[in-house]
Amino acid sequence: MANAPQPTTVKKESSSSASNAFALLVIPICIILGFSVWYFVFGASNNFIDGDRDKLPLPGNYLGTAFKGGFVVAILVGLLLTTIVFSIERLIVIGKASGTINLEIFIRKVQGFLSAGNIEAAKAECDKQKGSVANVIKSGLKKYSEVENNPKLDVEQSIVAIQKEVEEATALEMPMLEKNLTIIATLVSIGTLIGLLGTVKGMITAFAGLANSGAPDQSALAVGISEALINTMTGISVSTVAIIMYNVLTSKIDSLTYAIDEAGFSIVQTYASSHK
């Protein structure tokens, strides 16, 4: 019996390794895709006057204008793709953690079985639901059954044991849900900073066009201003998407945590009420 938790631990370590490998692969792939989009899509010859990339973009052609933003735009496009990929990955993971049916309905069913004193039915409902929340609640229910059949423990000790089991199960499940959120949070700042870098680079190009002797180089001036504005816009776009998705994901995780706390409280209250 002492070795029973081992498969769960191995499973969590395996999932963590897979998640780390996913993160290491996604970021460089997205940056490469960003450069590909910048060069082959934004830099397509039909986006420029006379089909020449060295000339100005066609009037009103935003793809060509984006290409003139320089390689920093390519990096920002890669970061935007990274944000989207990690956001989708976290949404899938959190969706699986919620289980097969609506989480509120599941919690109400478990609470109903607990109120009726039907612990086995509550466990069976957890097996149907699956996911991280169901796993945590089932751990608490198993401990409930164990302390119920242990005459050596008084009510207070049993309650502490159930609470500890729920906390330990939560500590195993929740970190997997929060994994990679730090990457999205980091992209909030990085997107803005890299966009600012591109903006400064574009302004340097613009002032270089003004500094020429004689008449200012209007082409260099236009390219520099376009580069500055495009990088600013792209950087803000990356940060905006990242911060929206970060808040959405953390809100979903908070809902899962609240559901676990609510169910854990119900388990403890049920035990305490039945052993007064």
C-alpha positions as CSV (number, residue, x, y, z in Angstrom):
1,M,0.0,0.0,0.0
2,A,2.9,2.4,0.7
3,N,3.8,2.3,-3.0
4,A,0.3,3.1,-4.2
5,P,0.9,6.8,-5.0
6,Q,3.9,6.1,-7.2
7,P,2.1,5.7,-10.5
8,T,0.4,9.1,-10.1
9,T,3.8,10.7,-9.4
10,V,5.4,9.1,-12.4
11,K,2.5,10.2,-14.5
12,K,2.8,13.9,-13.3
13,E,6.6,13.8,-14.0
14,S,6.0,12.4,-17.5
15,S,3.4,15.1,-18.2
16,S,5.7,17.8,-16.9
17,S,8.6,16.6,-19.2
18,A,6.2,16.5,-22.1
19,S,5.1,20.1,-21.4
20,N,8.7,21.3,-21.1
21,A,9.6,19.6,-24.4
22,F,6.5,21.3,-26.0
23,A,7.7,24.7,-24.7
24,L,11.2,24.2,-26.0
25,L,10.0,23.3,-29.5
26,V,7.2,25.8,-29.9
27,I,9.1,29.0,-29.3
28,P,11.8,28.5,-32.0
29,I,9.3,27.0,-34.5
30,C,7.0,30.0,-34.0
31,I,9.9,32.5,-34.5
32,I,10.9,30.6,-37.7
33,L,7.3,30.8,-38.9
34,G,7.3,34.5,-38.1
35,F,10.3,35.1,-40.3
36,S,8.8,33.0,-43.0
37,V,5.5,35.0,-42.9
38,W,7.5,38.3,-42.9
39,Y,9.7,37.4,-45.8
40,F,7.4,35.4,-48.1
41,V,4.0,36.9,-47.3
42,F,4.7,40.5,-46.3
43,G,7.7,40.7,-48.6
44,A,5.9,39.2,-51.7
45,S,6.9,41.2,-54.8
46,N,3.3,42.1,-55.7
47,N,3.2,44.2,-52.5
48,F,5.7,46.8,-53.9
49,I,6.0,49.3,-56.7
50,D,7.3,47.6,-59.9
51,G,7.4,44.3,-57.9
52,D,10.7,45.5,-56.3
53,R,11.1,45.0,-52.5
54,D,13.7,47.8,-52.5
55,K,11.0,50.3,-53.5
56,L,8.1,51.6,-51.5
57,P,5.0,49.5,-50.9
58,L,2.0,50.0,-53.2
59,P,-0.4,52.7,-51.8
60,G,-2.6,51.2,-49.1
61,N,-0.7,47.9,-49.1
62,Y,-0.3,47.1,-45.4
63,L,1.6,43.8,-46.0
64,G,4.4,45.6,-47.9
65,T,4.4,48.3,-45.2
66,A,4.8,45.6,-42.5
67,F,7.7,44.2,-44.5
68,K,9.4,47.6,-44.4
69,G,9.1,47.4,-40.6
70,G,12.2,45.2,-40.8
71,F,13.3,42.0,-39.1
72,V,11.9,43.1,-35.8
73,V,8.4,42.7,-37.2
74,A,9.3,39.1,-38.0
75,I,10.3,38.5,-34.4
76,L,7.0,40.1,-33.2
77,V,5.0,37.9,-35.6
78,G,6.8,34.9,-34.1
79,L,5.9,36.0,-30.6
80,L,2.3,36.6,-31.6
81,L,2.1,33.0,-32.9
82,T,3.8,31.8,-29.7
83,T,1.1,33.5,-27.6
84,I,-1.7,32.0,-29.7
85,V,-0.2,28.5,-29.6
86,F,0.4,28.5,-25.8
87,S,-3.0,30.0,-25.2
88,I,-4.7,27.2,-27.2
89,E,-2.6,24.6,-25.4
90,R,-3.5,25.9,-22.0
91,L,-7.2,26.1,-22.9
92,I,-7.2,22.5,-24.0
93,V,-5.4,21.4,-20.8
94,I,-7.7,23.4,-18.5
95,G,-10.7,22.1,-20.5
96,K,-9.6,18.5,-19.8
97,A,-9.0,19.4,-16.1
98,S,-12.6,20.6,-15.8
99,G,-13.9,17.2,-16.9
100,T,-16.5,15.8,-19.2
101,I,-19.5,17.8,-18.1
102,N,-20.1,21.3,-16.7
103,L,-18.1,21.8,-13.5
104,E,-21.0,23.4,-11.6
105,I,-23.3,20.5,-12.4
106,F,-20.6,18.1,-11.3
107,I,-20.0,19.8,-8.0
108,R,-23.8,19.9,-7.3
109,K,-24.1,16.2,-8.0
110,V,-21.2,15.4,-5.6
111,Q,-22.7,17.6,-2.9
112,G,-26.0,15.9,-3.4
113,F,-24.5,12.4,-2.9
114,L,-22.6,13.7,0.1
115,S,-25.8,15.1,1.6
116,A,-27.4,11.7,1.1
117,G,-24.3,10.0,2.7
118,N,-23.7,8.1,-0.5
119,I,-19.9,8.3,-0.7
120,E,-19.5,5.5,-3.2
121,A,-21.9,7.2,-5.6
122,A,-19.9,10.4,-5.3
123,K,-16.7,8.4,-6.2
124,A,-18.4,6.9,-9.2
125,E,-19.4,10.4,-10.3
126,C,-15.8,11.5,-10.1
127,D,-14.8,8.5,-12.3
128,K,-17.4,9.6,-14.9
129,Q,-16.3,13.3,-14.7
130,K,-12.5,12.7,-15.0
131,G,-10.0,15.6,-15.0
132,S,-8.0,17.3,-12.3
133,V,-10.9,18.5,-10.2
134,A,-12.5,15.1,-10.1
135,N,-9.2,13.5,-9.2
136,V,-8.7,15.9,-6.2
137,I,-12.3,15.3,-5.0
138,K,-12.0,11.6,-5.3
139,S,-8.8,11.6,-3.2
140,G,-10.7,13.4,-0.5
141,L,-13.6,10.9,-0.7
142,K,-11.1,8.0,-0.5
143,K,-9.6,9.5,2.6
144,Y,-13.2,10.0,4.0
145,S,-13.8,6.2,3.6
146,E,-10.4,5.4,5.2
147,V,-11.0,7.6,8.3
148,E,-14.6,6.3,8.5
149,N,-13.3,2.8,9.1
150,N,-10.4,3.8,11.4
151,P,-11.6,3.8,15.0
152,K,-8.3,5.1,16.3
153,L,-9.0,8.6,14.9
154,D,-11.3,11.0,16.6
155,V,-13.5,13.4,14.6
156,E,-11.0,16.3,14.7
157,Q,-8.1,14.1,13.6
158,S,-10.2,12.6,10.8
159,I,-11.2,16.1,9.5
160,V,-7.6,17.2,9.5
161,A,-6.6,14.0,7.6
162,I,-9.3,14.7,4.9
163,Q,-8.2,18.3,4.6
164,K,-4.6,17.3,4.2
165,E,-5.4,14.8,1.6
166,V,-7.4,17.3,-0.5
167,E,-4.5,19.9,-0.1
168,E,-1.9,17.3,-1.2
169,A,-4.0,16.2,-4.2
170,T,-4.5,19.8,-5.2
171,A,-0.7,20.4,-4.9
172,L,-0.2,17.6,-7.4
173,E,-2.8,18.7,-9.9
174,M,-2.8,22.5,-9.9
175,P,0.9,23.2,-11.0
176,M,0.2,21.4,-14.3
177,L,-2.6,23.8,-15.0
178,E,-0.4,26.9,-14.3
179,K,2.5,25.6,-16.4
180,N,3.5,27.8,-19.4
181,L,1.4,30.7,-18.0
182,T,4.7,32.4,-17.1
183,I,5.6,32.3,-20.8
184,I,2.4,34.1,-21.7
185,A,3.0,36.6,-18.9
186,T,6.5,37.2,-20.1
187,L,5.3,37.9,-23.6
188,V,3.2,40.7,-22.3
189,S,6.4,42.7,-21.4
190,I,8.6,41.3,-24.2
191,G,6.1,42.3,-26.9
192,T,6.1,45.9,-25.9
193,L,9.8,46.1,-25.4
194,I,10.7,44.5,-28.7
195,G,8.1,46.8,-30.4
196,L,9.8,49.7,-28.8
197,L,13.2,48.5,-30.1
198,G,11.8,48.4,-33.6
199,T,10.3,51.8,-33.1
200,V,13.7,53.3,-32.1
201,K,15.3,51.6,-35.0
202,G,12.8,53.1,-37.4
203,M,13.3,56.6,-36.0
204,I,17.0,56.3,-36.4
205,T,16.4,55.4,-40.1
206,A,14.0,58.4,-40.4
207,F,16.5,60.9,-38.9
208,A,19.2,59.5,-41.1
209,G,17.1,60.4,-44.1
210,L,16.7,63.9,-42.7
211,A,20.4,64.2,-42.0
212,N,21.5,63.9,-45.7
213,S,23.1,66.9,-47.2
214,G,20.9,68.8,-49.5
215,A,17.3,67.7,-49.9
216,P,16.1,65.1,-47.4
217,D,15.8,61.6,-48.6
218,Q,12.0,61.3,-48.7
219,S,12.1,57.5,-49.4
220,A,14.4,56.8,-46.4
221,L,12.3,59.1,-44.3
222,A,9.0,57.4,-45.3
223,V,10.6,53.9,-44.7
224,G,11.9,55.0,-41.3
225,I,8.5,56.3,-40.1
226,S,6.7,53.3,-41.4
227,E,9.2,51.0,-39.6
228,A,8.7,52.8,-36.4
229,L,4.9,52.8,-36.5
230,I,4.5,49.2,-37.7
231,N,6.8,47.9,-34.9
232,T,4.8,49.9,-32.4
233,M,1.5,48.5,-33.6
234,T,2.8,44.9,-33.8
235,G,4.4,45.1,-30.3
236,I,1.2,46.4,-28.8
237,S,-0.8,43.7,-30.6
238,V,1.4,41.0,-29.1
239,S,1.1,42.4,-25.6
240,T,-2.6,42.9,-25.9
241,V,-3.3,39.3,-27.0
242,A,-1.0,38.0,-24.3
243,I,-2.5,39.9,-21.4
244,I,-6.1,39.1,-22.5
245,M,-5.3,35.4,-22.7
246,Y,-3.3,35.4,-19.5
247,N,-6.3,36.9,-17.6
248,V,-8.7,34.5,-19.3
249,L,-6.6,31.5,-18.3
250,T,-6.0,32.6,-14.8
251,S,-9.7,33.2,-14.4
252,K,-10.5,29.6,-15.5
253,I,-7.8,28.2,-13.1
254,D,-9.3,30.3,-10.3
255,S,-12.7,28.8,-11.1
256,L,-11.2,25.2,-10.9
257,T,-9.6,26.1,-7.5
258,Y,-12.8,27.5,-6.2
259,A,-14.7,24.3,-7.2
260,I,-12.1,22.1,-5.5
261,D,-12.3,24.3,-2.3
262,E,-16.1,24.1,-2.4
263,A,-16.2,20.3,-2.8
264,G,-13.5,19.9,-0.2
265,F,-15.5,21.9,2.3
266,S,-18.6,19.9,1.6
267,I,-16.7,16.6,2.2
268,V,-15.4,17.9,5.6
269,Q,-18.8,19.3,6.6
270,T,-20.5,16.1,5.7
271,Y,-18.1,14.1,7.8
272,A,-18.3,16.5,10.7
273,S,-22.2,16.5,10.6
274,S,-22.4,12.7,10.5
275,H,-20.1,12.3,13.5
276,K,-21.5,14.8,15.9
